[in-house]
Each structure stands twice: as C-alpha cells, then as structure tokens.
C-alpha cells in the first residue's frame, strides 16, 4: 500500500497482507446459518458473527493492522482518536498489544459499558463533546498539541484493510453469496467488504445500511458528495456519525451497490429476532444488517445472503427496554 497519500484505497493484496498480521492475534469468527432465520426470510442466511470478537466488533481487526504498520518512532509518541465505543475499543486493544499509549475521546453521553471496556484495555478516555463529531475535532486537536498520531476512524487505509479480513473469511466459507449486507457508521466495514467481494466475486451485491435518523453516509452515497448533518440521534451509537468522509465515499461509489436506511424500531425488532432465531446478542449497529434483510425480504427470497453482525456491545438497560417496552423507539 502506498504511503504517499493517506486517501489511497487499499486493494486485495493489502487485505491479504493484513490477514497475516491480524491472524496472529485473532481467531476467525464463526459463520452461523440459523435454520429458523432462514425459514423466516425465505433464503439461505449466513451470519458473520463479528459481535464475538474480543471487543465485540469487527473494528478490532483494523486497529491491529494499523498499529502493526506504525513505525517505532510514531508508536513511541502515542496515538489519539475519537469514537462512540467500538473503534475506541479497537484502538485500545491494539495499542495494548503493541505497547502504545492511546488517548481516546468519547461523547459525554455514551454507552457506559463501552467506556469501561476501553479503560480496562489501558487507554486514557476523555469524555468530552456532545457527539462523535465533536469528539473527533477534540481528538485531532489533542494529537496536534501533544505530537501524537491522530487516527481517523475512516480515512485510514490500514484500518480498512484490516477490517476487510472478515470479508475474506466470509467469502472463503461462503463463496457463492448473492448479497452481503453490512452496517455503516463511518464506512470501514462496507468498504472492506466491497474491496474483497468486488475483486473476488463481482456479481455479489454489497448493500450498506444506516440508521434513518443519522444518514450521513447514505446521503453522501446517493448525492455523490460529502455530507454533514446538522444533528440527529440514534440508539445505535455504532452508526451515529453526522459526517461522511472522503476515503469511504470514494470506495463506496466504486464497490457498493446500494445503501438502505432502517428505523430505530426496525433495529430493535432485529435485535430481538437475532436473540430469538439465532441466539445472538447484538447492539443496534449489530442488528442493522438483519433489519435491512427483513426490509428487503421480497428481494432476498431464495437467494444466498450474508449478514454482518457487528457489534455485540449492548447494555442490559437497552436489552430490557427492547424486550419489555413496546412503545416505538
């Protein structure tokens, strides 16, 4: 991968190189084929269970690949980043593996389980900012001030190449998928999936899914330009970004076939369906791809469908609310 431009998209050889790194630290995640879910959707279903990663989400793959590729001097200076939680744990986990100091900005209103997990992994957490995008600005300022390497959550080819290793595992286990559906926050997952599948099996349709209340990447994809939302909120904090970013948009335009939106209620129902039909626990972002598959039921009937379940960091309060509170979300 060239280092002359931070916005050069990774290629399949970069993903293959990343797998050599990632596989030293992480085992492949399982692909489950719940018969009850297949019956419900009327199609062959393959769930890629990235919710079972040590950090509960696919992002840890990118963190490990990124930290591996830093030179010794940069590692010694430390890194700073911003996250609602899953990227935070990814960087904290990888920084711990490679002995790197990590400072992570997280929103003041957050998932407390994700904050606690990030601290347990050894990172310094600064809870500052109303949302991810305010944290992002603060983290970049901190990195510039302290001479640290700022890690963007999306405009980083090493992150995308690392994340894409789950798509390699999926295509090797399920080489004839007709459709793969991926949750989208900043977009590293859907970009990695597109890079792998559109290179190895171009006929597979790649579908990205966002929360309809925070559709920055969706709008950017539709309008073919970078978009910044004025506001928005979603209980699926893994999808909660108000800003679309250069590198993911570039890759999505080339390698993603469509983008869909799902409602808060559709994600809640999908989270319960995963528990009921597949015995899996997923957060809002982790259930978004299934919510889209349910929405697309007529289109996927009779097809082979890959659904990316990432992540699994849902609080007990959210589970209780999902199970016992029938009011629309």
N, C-alpha and C positions, 0 to 999 in steps of 0.2 A: 504494500500500500504506500502510495506516495505521501511524503510529509510536507510537500511544498504548499499544499492547500488543505486547510482544515475541513474544507467542504467538498473534498473528492469522495464520491460514493465508494464504499467498499465493494469488492467483487467476490465471486465464489472462491477463488484462491485465498482471499483474505479470511473468509469464513472457515475454510479448511485449516488454515494456519491457526486460527483462533481455537478450533476444536482441540488441537494438540495441546494448547495451553489449558483450556477450560476442563478438559477430561482428566487432568492431573488432580483437580480439586473437587470436581462434582461428578456424581454418577448420572447417567441418563435418567430422565424422568419417565414414568410409565405412560403408555398409551392405553387407555381403557375403552372398551366397547360395550357399554351397558345395554343389554337387550331391551330393558324397559324403556330407555330413552329412544332407542331405535324404533320401537313399536309406536311410541308417541309421535315421533316426527315422520315416520314412514320412510326412513332412509337408513343407510349404513352410517353410523356415527363413530368417530374416533376422537376421544378427548385427550388432548396433550396436557398432562397434569403438571404444569409449572407451578401450581399452588403448593406442590410438595417439595419445592426447593427449600434449602435451609433458611432462606429469607422469605419464603412464601411467594416468590415471583421470579419471572424469567430474567429480570434486570441484573441479577447477580452474575449471570454469565458475562454480561458486558463489563461490569465492574472489574472482574478478574482479568479479562483480556486487556482492559485499559491499563490497570495497574502494572501488569506484566510488561507492557510496552514502554512505560516511562523509563527514562534514563536515571541513573543513580543520583545525579545532582537534583533533578526535579523531585524524585521521591524524598530526598533529604529536606527539601523546602516545604513539603506537605501539600495537601490539596484542600480545596473548598468547593462546596456545591450547595444546591438547594433542592428540596424535594418535599412532597406531601407524605412520603414514607417508604415506598418500595425502592426507588432509586437511592434514597438515603441509606437503607439497609444494605443495598448492593455495594455502595462505595465504602461503608463502614466495614462490612465483611471482608472485602478485598483489601482495604487498607490494613486491616489486622493481619491478613495473610502475608503481606509484603512489608510490614513494619513501617507504614507511612502514617503520619499524623493527618487526621481528617477533621475538618470543621464543616458542619452541615447546618444550614439554615432551614427551619421548618416553620409553617404557619402557626400563629398564636392559637388558633382554633384548629385542633388536629385530632388524629387518631392516637390516643394515648398509648395504645399497645405498640404502635409503630415507633413512637418516640422512645419508649422504654427499651425496645429491642435494639434500636440504633445506638443508644447509650451503652447497653450491655456489650455491644461489639467493640466498644472502646472509642467511638467518635465523640467529639465535642459538639453538642447540639445547642444551637441558639434559636430559641423560639421567638421569632420577630417577623411581623408582616401579616397582613390580612389574608393573603392567599399565596399560592405558589409563585406567582409572577412578581409580587413584591419581594419575596424571599430571594428570588433569582437575582434581582438587582442588588440586594444587600450582600449576597454571597460573592458576586463579582467584585463589588467594591472592597470587600474584606480581602479577597485574594490579591487584588492590585495593591492594597495597602501593606499587606504582610509578605508580599513576594511569593505567594503560593500559586500553584497551578489551579486555575478555575476549571471545573469540569462542567460543561454544559450538558444538560440531561438529554439532548437530542442531536446537536450539531457536532457529534464526535464519531468519526468513522470506526474507531476501535470499539466503542460501545455497541454500535450497530452490528459490527462483525461478530462480536462476542454473543450478543443476544440471538443472532441468526443461527447459532449452533443448535438451538432447539428445533428449528425448522429442518436442519439436516437430519436429526434423529427421527423426526416425524416422516420425512419423505422416504427414508430408508426402511422404516417399519410399515408405512402405508404409501407405496409408490404410485398408486393409481387414484389418488383423491381427485374428485371433480371440483370441489370447493374447499377453501380453507378460510375460516372466519376468525379475525383477530381483534382484540380490544385495542383502542387507540387513545393514548393520552397525548404525549409529545410525538409518538410515532415510531420509536425504535423497533418495536416488535413487528409491526406490519411491514416496515421497510425490510427488516431481516428476512421475513417470510417471503416477501416478493423477490428479493435477490436470489434466494435459494430455489424457489419453485419456478420462477420465470426463466431461470437458467437451465434447470434440470428437467422441468415438465411444463413448458409454456402454456399448455392448454388448461392447466388448473386455474380456476378463478380465485383471485385473492380479494377478500372483502374486509374492509376495516369498519369498526363500529365505535361510535362516540355517544356520549350522553347528550340527549337533545337539549339539555339546559346549558351545556358548555361545548358548543360545536365548532370550536376554532379550526381544528384540522379539517373537519368536514367542509366548512365553508371555504377554506383555502383550497382544498382539493377541487370543489365544484367551480370556484371562480378563477382558479389557476393563478392565485396571487396570495401573498402573505396577508393574514387577517389578525386583528387584535380586537377582542370583545371588550365592551365597556364593563361588563360584570358577568354574574352568573354563579350558580352554586349547584352542587350535586353531592348526594351522599356517597357516590362512588369516587372517593378522593383520588384514586389512581387514574381517573380520566379528567381530573379538574385542572385544566390549563386554559387560560384565556388567550394565549398567543400561539400562532403557528410559526414554525421555524424553517429556515432555508433548506437544510440538507434533507430532512424528512419529506418536505413538499416536493423537492426535486425527484427523489426516489419514488415517492407515491405516484407522481404523474406518469412515471415510466413503467411502474411494475405493479400497481394496484388497480384492479378492475372496477371497483365500486366502493363507495362509502355509505353507510347507513347510520341512522340515529335511533336510539332506543330511549324510552321514557324511564323515569325513576321507578314507576310501578312495574314495568316490564323487567327491569333488572331485579327487583325484589322477587317477583314470581319465578324468575330464572334461578335465583339463588336457592329458593325453596325446592325447585324442581331438581337441581343438582343434588341436594340433600336426599330427596325422596327417591329419585330414579338411579342415581349414581353413587350415593353415599359419600359425596364430596362436600367439603366446606369451602366456599369461595366468598370473597368480598364482592362489592358492586362491580368493580372492574373485571374481576374473575368470572362473573356471571354474564357480562355484557354480550359476549360472543354467542352464548346459548340463547339469550334474549333475541338476538338478531336471527338466529336459526329458526326460532319459533315464529318470529315475524315473517320469515321467508318460507314458511312451511310448504306452500304450494310450489315454490321454485326448486326446493331441495328434494322433494319427494322422489324416491327411487334412486337417488344419487349417493355417492360416497363423499361424506362431509367431515372435514377436520375442524374441530372446535378447540381453540386455545383457551385453557382455563388458567388465568393468571391475574391476580394473585389470591392468596388464601388468608390475608391478614384482616379478618373481620372481628370486631369486638363482640363480646357476649351481649352487650346492650343492643347492638344492631340486630343480632340474631333474634333476641327476644322480641324486639319491635317487629321484625319481619314475620315472625311466627304468630304473635298474639294481637298485633294491631292491624285491623283490616282496613283502616282508613287509607285512602290513596296517599302515596308518598309525594 
